[in-house]
Amino acid sequence: MRNARQEQNRDDLLEMQTHLEVTLSVSGWSFGCHGIPERCFKFNGKPMPFCARCLGTSIGHLVCTVGYFVFDLLPFYLSFLGLAIMFADWYSQNKWKLYHSNLMRLTTGIIGGFAMGTIIWTFVDILFKFIFHT
């Protein structure tokens, strides 16, 4: 069981990490999620350290990875449609200041993550075929 000091240290570390990531994102570098509390799902009353969209992209990547070994992935060109959907959600939220729910962010994140995973696995497939001449 954690004591109050451990909880405070954890909270301070998460705040420093979020500040660093926001600073890097604003300066043009992005190494992770911004973790803005309003855009994060809550777990035990506390916001997760990553936003709903990043959670969705991770889920999409995992589903795509499992899908690569179980069934055929979507056609390559549809991946760009999936990325466009995620980009449109992000762009409309940031440019036009439209509010989107975390469920919407999660959904578009899953679509975008699966799309990006499809692009990655398609290139892995091409690379294996080139190397092993199959």
C-alpha positions in Angstrom: 0.0 0.0 0.0 1.3 3.4 -0.9 1.7 6.1 1.7 1.0 9.8 1.1 4.7 10.7 0.3 4.9 8.0 -2.4 1.6 9.3 -3.9 2.9 12.8 -3.9 6.2 11.8 -5.5 4.3 9.9 -8.2 2.0 12.9 -8.9 5.0 15.2 -9.0 6.8 12.9 -11.5 3.7 12.7 -13.7 3.3 16.4 -13.6 7.0 16.9 -14.6 6.6 14.3 -17.4 3.5 16.0 -18.7 5.1 19.5 -18.6 8.2 18.1 -20.5 6.0 16.5 -23.2 3.9 19.6 -23.6 7.0 21.7 -23.8 8.5 19.4 -26.4 5.3 19.3 -28.4 4.9 23.1 -28.4 8.5 23.5 -29.6 7.9 21.1 -32.5 9.2 17.9 -30.8 6.8 15.2 -29.8 7.9 12.2 -27.8 4.7 11.1 -26.3 1.3 12.0 -25.2 0.4 15.4 -23.8 -1.7 13.7 -21.0 -4.0 16.7 -20.6 -6.4 15.5 -17.8 -9.6 16.5 -19.6 -8.7 14.4 -22.5 -7.8 11.3 -20.5 -10.0 8.5 -19.2 -10.1 8.3 -15.4 -9.0 5.3 -13.5 -9.8 5.2 -9.7 -10.7 8.9 -10.0 -7.3 9.9 -11.4 -6.6 10.7 -15.1 -4.5 8.2 -17.0 -1.1 9.5 -18.1 -2.1 9.3 -21.7 -5.1 10.7 -23.6 -8.0 8.8 -25.1 -6.6 9.2 -28.7 -3.2 7.7 -27.7 -4.9 4.9 -25.9 -7.0 4.3 -29.1 -3.9 4.3 -31.3 -2.2 1.7 -29.0 -5.3 -0.5 -29.1 -5.5 -0.1 -32.9 -1.8 -1.1 -33.2 -2.3 -4.2 -31.1 -5.4 -5.3 -32.9 -3.6 -4.8 -36.2 -0.6 -6.8 -35.1 -2.8 -9.7 -33.9 -4.8 -9.3 -37.1 -1.7 -9.6 -39.3 -1.1 -13.1 -38.1 -4.7 -14.2 -38.0 -6.4 -12.7 -41.1 -5.7 -10.5 -44.1 -5.4 -6.8 -43.3 -7.4 -4.1 -45.1 -6.2 -2.9 -48.5 -3.2 -0.5 -48.2 -5.1 2.4 -49.7 -7.8 2.3 -47.0 -5.1 3.0 -44.4 -4.9 6.5 -45.7 -8.6 6.9 -45.2 -8.2 5.7 -41.6 -5.4 8.2 -41.0 -7.4 11.0 -42.6 -10.3 10.3 -40.2 -8.0 10.6 -37.2 -6.4 13.7 -38.6 -9.8 15.3 -39.3 -10.8 14.7 -35.7 -7.6 16.2 -34.4 -7.6 19.1 -36.8 -11.2 20.1 -36.2 -10.6 20.0 -32.4 -7.4 22.0 -32.5 -8.0 24.4 -35.4 -11.7 25.1 -34.9 -11.8 24.4 -31.2 -14.7 21.9 -31.5 -15.3 19.8 -28.5 -15.0 16.0 -29.0 -15.7 13.5 -26.4 -13.1 11.0 -25.1 -15.2 8.2 -26.7 -14.8 10.0 -30.1 -11.1 10.5 -29.5 -10.7 6.8 -28.6 -12.7 5.7 -31.7 -10.7 7.8 -34.1 -7.5 6.7 -32.3 -8.4 3.0 -32.8 -9.1 3.7 -36.5 -5.9 5.6 -37.0 -3.8 3.1 -35.0 -5.1 0.2 -37.1 -4.5 2.2 -40.3 -0.9 3.0 -39.3 -0.4 -0.6 -38.2 -1.6 -1.7 -41.6 0.9 0.5 -43.3 3.7 -0.8 -41.1 2.8 -4.4 -41.6 2.4 -4.0 -45.3 6.0 -2.6 -45.5 7.2 -5.5 -43.2 5.6 -7.9 -45.7 7.2 -6.3 -48.7 10.6 -6.3 -46.9 10.3 -10.0 -46.0 9.3 -10.9 -49.6 12.2 -8.9 -50.9 14.7 -10.5 -48.5 13.5 -14.1 -48.6 12.2 -14.0 -52.3 8.9 -15.6 -51.4 
